[in-house]
Amino acid sequence: MDTVRMIIALAAQKNWTIFQLDVKSAFLHGELSEEVYVEQPRGYEKKGSEHLVYKLHKALYGLKQAPRAWFSRIEAHFIGEGFRRCNSEQTLFTKRSREGKIIIVSVYVDDLIFTGNDEVIMSGFKSSMLREFDMSDLGKMRFFLGIEVLQKSDGIYICQRKYALEVLRRFGMMESNSMGSQIVPGFKISRDENGDFVDETYYKQLVGSLLYLTATRPNMMFVTCLISRYMAKPMEIHLQAGKRALRYLKGIVNYEIHYKKGGDGELLAFTDSDYAGDMEDRKSTSGYMFLMSSSVVSWCSKKQLIVTLSTTKTKFVATAICACQGVWMKRILKELGHSDGGCTIVMCDNSSTIKLSKNPVMHGRSKHIDVRFHFLRNLTKEGTIELVHCGSQDQVADIMTKPLKLEVFQKL
C-alpha cells in the first residue's frame, strides 16, 4: 500500500485526477508457458475416452501458474504500448512523451489505477486497455481495495469508514463506549500461561481485521502489531487488548488522511524505538513514519530481530531500517518523475545515534553492531540520508513503539 499512497500523494500535490479500471476474469487472459493438464470435468467426460486428460492452453482460476501468467500477459501489453516497468516496484509502470508528459499505472491483480498530466495520453491508454481486455471503466478512483477515496479541489482524502463499521458490527462493538487511546499507557503484555484460553479462529479474525484497517490508520499500527504476536496461543488478556483497540476505533471511524494539493513533495521521516519492551525475549520495537507534503504515506511498527544492549544500538537499528525504506521510496519517486535531488531528512530523538552514524570510530558501544546496520553510515556519508535531532515531544514515530499517555498520544 505504500506505493498506492505515494501515487495518491503525488497526484494530490500536482492536482492530477486518478482513474480506475477493473479487469473482468483477469486470470483467464493469461497464456500458459508450461504444459498443464487437467482431468475431464465430472459429467462432461468424452465417451470412450474417460481415461484421457485435457491440455490447457489458457490459465484457469485455481492454477498456481495463473497469477504469474496474468501478470506476464498484462506486462507484455504495457511494454508493447511503450511503458517502462519501475525497477523498485514490479507492478508500477510509467510512460513519458517527448513533451515531458507522463502517465503512471499501478496494477494490483485485476485492479488498475492510473494518473498523469496529459488527458490525451490517459484517454489513449484507457482505450487500448478496453480494446485488449474485457474491462470495466470505473471512472475516477473512489473505492480501491476497501479504501474509500474522495478527490476534491483541496486534495485527496482516503479512509476505511465503511469497513471500520463492518468490523465493529462483526465483533459486537457498535454499542460499546469509545476510548481515547489504542492501549492503556504503560501496559505490558505477555504470553500469560496461567490465563484463560480464547477461540483461536475468532482472535485471528480480529487481528486480521485490525491489520487491514492499518492501511489508513497509522495510529492503530502499534497495538495491532503487538497483539498479532500472540495468534498462536491467544489468551483472555490478548483478546481484551484487541477489544480495547476496537473501542478506540469506534471513536475515530470518521477520521481521514488528507493528501493536500500543492507543497514541495519532499520526504520527511521520523524514526523511534522503545528499549527491551518485550517482557519475554527483551527485544525492542522499531517504528517509522514518512511524510510527503506534511501527509503520512508510509508507516511501520515491528519488533526487532535482535536483542540490543543499549538504547543507542536500539535506536541505531531502528534508524537503519527507516533509512532503507527511505532509499526505496526515493527511488520510486524518482522513477515517477518526482525527485528533489536532495537527501531525505530523518528525525531522530537520540543524539548518540546521530553521532554514531557520522563517526566511523569503533568503541565498546558500537563494535558489536551487525555490519548490515552500518549501511546507515554509508547513506549518511553519501548524503542520501541526513539525521536531524528532534525532541521526544515532537517524535511522531513514538506512537509506533510504545503505549503513550493519553495527552501525548492525542497530540502526536
Secondary structure as UniProt FT lines:
FT   HELIX           2..14
FT   STRAND          19..23
FT   TURN            24..25
FT   HELIX           26..29
FT   STRAND          37..39
FT   TURN            42..43
FT   TURN            47..48
FT   TURN            50..51
FT   STRAND          53..55
FT   TURN            61..62
FT   TURN            64..65
FT   HELIX           66..80
FT   TURN            81..82
FT   STRAND          84..85
FT   TURN            90..91
FT   STRAND          92..96
FT   TURN            98..99
FT   STRAND          102..108
FT   TURN            109..110
FT   STRAND          111..116
FT   HELIX           119..132
FT   STRAND          135..140
FT   STRAND          143..144
FT   TURN            145..146
FT   STRAND          147..152
FT   TURN            153..154
FT   STRAND          155..159
FT   HELIX           161..170
FT   TURN            171..172
FT   TURN            174..175
FT   TURN            185..186
FT   TURN            193..194
FT   HELIX           200..213
FT   TURN            214..216
FT   HELIX           218..220
FT   HELIX           221..227
FT   HELIX           228..230
FT   HELIX           236..251
FT   TURN            252..254
FT   STRAND          257..260
FT   STRAND          267..273
FT   TURN            279..281
FT   STRAND          285..292
FT   TURN            293..294
FT   STRAND          295..303
FT   HELIX           311..335
FT   TURN            336..337
FT   STRAND          344..348
FT   HELIX           351..358
FT   TURN            364..368
FT   HELIX           371..374
FT   HELIX           375..382
FT   STRAND          385..389
FT   HELIX           392..394
FT   HELIX           396..400
FT   HELIX           406..411
//
